[in-house]
């Protein structure tokens, strides 16, 4: 009645949750109903760790959350005249009908008095500590459906007069309820074939993990851990040991792909082995912006690393950052003062504490209990210079295919037959196949477009991927500049994932602007979508000698864009749609992708 209806989740609950755990949920439950997948994942992960190894009782932060039962969502829809939309959403032909109207009603709706009283009591319990309201639907974070990034989570900085804080809380709850009617969530359900499943929204209200530093609030370290590492950039790395993606500050930077900043990707089998070969690259690809809660402004804020450090005198800086000796020396030679020499590397945390062992142990314990790879969100906060506490914010099954072994490509491929060659980053399962359609966004042309026209290109890409006809392309490869799926068109092509979810290969060209490279998106919501839909991701670095893109090939092939979409003829210079074989090129386009060796070859084969 409270935990789950999913048989595999119930098996875990019966093994690891005891009466005390169930009563603890009951004591923090607002309304009635199920608490949802995300809440169950957190409770299960903590119970599994504590029951498997007692040392986790001291290593984990105290759990401090409330649960808003799924019946509150149901009664809210009925009370505010939105129930009729639920029926339409079970039919693939009408699932979007009325969704926008329902969203607006949900955002303006009201709650019954008895629920308002429970919300008010919960707010009094938290005082003015920052909280986050997180989606926890029935289908979310279960085996088979992650719903990563499909529903909203909202920070409440929780400062100021009580009436304002209560209004902010209610607004956060309404926002998440409304996200169940969003196109991205409904399209995800269509794609996964679960429109007819009963999808109710529970909520998890968590005290934000972290500490106050001046007027800023943030955790020292946050991140995502995967018990299987799908990005093996060196043959010395053991994928079974897992990986973590680390950031300083709020974990929003670890799960969202929103700007041109970077995170630290760590192989837990070899934490000191980096994709970068020298410190210049380490400096260039280090995180430079920190997400924090601004207690004075009462909002989520992004700050430069240097500014956060200056406002955080008690931050154990050496645990997360390294001094750039070269920069310090240059500053001394030139008599420069106030130079900020620190680079976020997490070297001390990784080499001088038990953090790597703890992460490896945590992911291994959870994977063994789930009998399935897991995806975990966490924070770590230092209690002194070397000790820390870990908070598990989320745990869900992680759908991944092991790389496996495949035959090598031909030993000699003539330059004119080689369309593309890439060596890292390559993510996905290894495969050999044939590409029938290429969609190529010409970097030089795209780079000259104003930002509003780049959005038009993104919508056009969505039209191309959804083309239907007597002989639709079964395998589709997208090649474009910068980051696919970015929300910032200056950084790449701002497609929505629903527009590209049926492609076979997604290729990013490192050509948007100097210094911007594709950020390996492990652990992000974008990455979860790639994994769930089995899309191969790769990056091409044209400036590297071992990476090649045959631009002559793309220039010489007939462009089918105007033929397939006559209204899009004006974009033919920017977007090239190439089908193979064609009258001009009778060859097939072969794909050979080996993710274990981090190699991809696309070549013409007669």
Steps between C-alpha positions, in 0.01 A plus 500: 500500500793735558822368347437351156294271277802398292589136577879548466493805727282315750750214511769751597272665756420167665870420528628836626219710654382409851203616706697795636565624143132472404388684815761770431342555157152511657610764753617727214217427252270785396166370374478137392611282211829383359817702555630437145813360338753768592406498870507120512841499327646728768354299789609168350855616423554621856354180648708276269825679590434494875393136507788382283782681681444669840769764432252674266290588806767754595602597146151599379346836584179486704202467268254788538212491251121506474286309253189636329285199409372441148136529615560873562578534127189304399268704720667824382421414135136421586460811717639727226310355204786319326390138534350479149849551351627184669261284297613654170865436588450123492425517126800549264271692262389757759774502764591867446139625477425748778842458662584872478161601643549254786850636565364851541226381736750305709724806534204704631332229710439482874537231767247387764540647850622179665783463246590870537532445876742210444706709256511777758612264777775360275624852425512578873708186553762607242507857631705707256724218382511473118289213364448340160170360374570205269274303270445140611245348265388138513686405181807717564841346577362145471641210302460590133394867533727770639297810401832686543434873471143452377337635816607811688678542832487841668730656761333708773770717657241550775601846622285798599150531651313179572215585261748548214676172583168312498407658166837389355441145624151484346634641174770231492243223555270638228795531258587131541137391473473704178812332357301173479309669216813618315566386146842356593350279774208384286723435197729293724205288609395452138853396404519252789152358428365588846222750425245256638689448828367677810744790543442690824730764645638463850745761628819483705575814704865491611705729719775618262831334584778752561610784724475877518802703389428869550176562311554192280380144565638198314652152550879473473478223241211356299480255218369195322638149532450214253588147611600419141728742313385526136780746408827305498755740350795274587547123487635521857152596627269231640142597407359271771654722771265785406549874466396827663436843351600764759413865548542751778173652618148386422467185290300682231830540310555123506161407352427790262677588176427870490813702426863486388641393836651160591494240775754248630443147367678242717558133424475319835743232382769759422398837649822683414480412130345796317398541136710819501872450441648812666407770753415757233215271393405428862472874563303556180248223565454557875171618651497880524145576612325386817124467558404627846197622691522875567336547841491878464338502155288194590578321173714242322808674360808420292830656614858495380718257699729784613204702634365203696843436657532864606161479673581165667789549744427168673499293177763218510632625165800268471270197501333606175749728324865510395727804474602584143875542560564630149239774537637598842854524362391715204308728738810544722723574202260768376427645844133414473294486820163349577551219249277201580729196453263215592367240255215260590663158463380306812852347512534498881152354543580222253855419612522585872164379634293181483250668266579283194483180707173615658344581162613169352369315807166684496435436131607136529274433802201660329561320170520164677178568690314616188663224293525776240730797429397814691506876448542698825489873578688606813662782694805500728563761770821530700475488877871586532806511271484128418165359621169533319141381498322365191134555421324275248248717314384250241555139394350333195574208268734607221431341162833436336639255248856383542734596219579145382746409226450555127704438185751769407440726198705441181869560571536733201219741409582732210467870596225559244294212651543615861207725593571530873754377753481576873698394807324593829258602633281207390206390715254217441532131422740388227338431165552430131234611254394707202394867510226575247452872559741774611375837626791743501475851649776695322708664778618802299144590393337423835762709680390809304129464583335730757384318813127503410574325169699232681179409683332469159776260390436291813127477418591407141721215627195369689296503178772310313532227763125443488462477125281214389474360150492179298868429580594677826865493607548234766834636627563872539816687601499864612823699466513859623714767667527530878260332740179333389218559746648814655261768625746767379500530116840671506645168621341262251170386352216553756293195408263348751571134567154403373611636160800267472397194700484273193849566362767229500813711544549849642828671406627829644764700309735705714470811286263744674763731647856472622526323833156339501513122482209255534452436870479125555146495629523194729242512775297785350134478410608530134727197547219296659292566190786386273537177698127422514459546125830323416648793304873490430666830597837616367705816469730594212796730569602624151821658632633162619706297254316175575152656452369555148188637336488478121338838420544445124271197525222708659543780244483265201199287597149597382298678770147359532370767739295698245361178352392361839384832651429755224417772755853467645681578176644826644707298751664272243834680534505431876341153525601220266293177485697224328358154425732215409531333262385758241536559124829681551648264761405134472692399814354413840607701806636259761527575873757330723485625861710344775429676830755291691776630272326838461515477118236576237542463123241592235610394152362430153479134406412389150 
